Amino acid sequence: MNLSALVALASSLALAAQTQHPTVRCDETPPPAPKVDGPRVQSSLNDLLAAEGLGASRSGVAVVRPVDLDGDASTLEMLVDVLSPEHCVGAVCETLVVRACASGQLWAIGHGKMLLPLGSRSGGWMDLAESAFPGLPVGTVRFSAGRYR
């Protein structure tokens, strides 16, 4: 096998690994920010929940809050509040952190309870406050190693 064939094979394997791995991030240089509407997020809700290791929702409603978490206007991040009996305890509901790639693919990159943006940043990304009651922050979720933890 010649050198160009080996390079082509290595490139193909690397591309296949990137496209099949569930933690692939948006590394492409995107055109203007992708557009994502509520119905699109709603139709992907159970896939996004599963990506975070959370159970499916039978009747959940996705409330989308667009927010620029990484300081890059050409990408789109959003906080998605999951309003469902499976993901809420009283008024405290699960919030997914979702990123839209230029291709339109949605990626869950973290979750927590009632997440709200803070003014501080970690790794260039906005920190998020986790709440136990609306308006009562009890912890901070920070961006590290490609996701919110």
Secondary structure, DSSP 8 states (H G I E B T S, - for coil): --HHHHHHHHHHHHHHHHHH-TT----S--SS-----HHHHHHHHHHHHHHTT----SS-EEEEEEE-SSS-TTSEEEEEEEESTTTEETTEEEEEEEEE-TTS-EEEEEEEES-EEEEEEETTEEEEEEEEETTEEEEEE-EETTEE-
